[in-house]
Amino acid sequence: QAELGKPLRNCYTLPGFDFSYGLYIHRTDGGVPEAIGHWNTVKPRTPLVQKMPRDFITMNRGALKAGYTTAHEFNLYYKAKDIRRRDDEYSHFKRCPPKVPADLSYGVTARPCTPFFDLLQHKYKELWMEQQRALTAVQQVEKKKVTAKNKVCETRTTFLRKHPLPAKEESFWHLPRLEKV
């Protein structure tokens, strides 16, 4: 139970001062004398010989020159002549770095300073008000153009009166067996 007037503790008690953390390995962990007396070094690993990828462009060209056309013949040619890419084509280190101008600086450019005098003089408000006045003036001119025309809106009825639909030609139905008579 929690002590009176104190919150309940939700942690573990730590072991005493004589406790050592970690894993003790008897054969290899001998402390300082072991480290001074024996040099257990890591043996260098031989690098794995990386198989270069196949050069399918050259193999396809050779198969076509040999007169092969089907997929089965191509596969047989691939097994017979396994051509791999050269090391220098595949290496990332042998490619030259891109040519950049001497005065180029990397990174994001800094934001320009905020002009405080424009903020203090409410210049941005004035610019916005001018834009709004220009917009309202343009809208009023467009509204006057629309009302000046006094054009009557054309409905479907008025359109059909001006342009009537073509009359349908009547065709009587005949029995198919009597068509040739």
Salt bridges, closest charged atoms under 4 A:
GLU3 OE1 - LYS6 NZ 3.65
ASP82 OD1 - ARG54 NE 2.99
ASP82 OD2 - ARG84 NH2 3.07
GLU89 OE2 - ARG86 NH2 3.35
GLU154 OE1 - LYS162 NZ 3.78
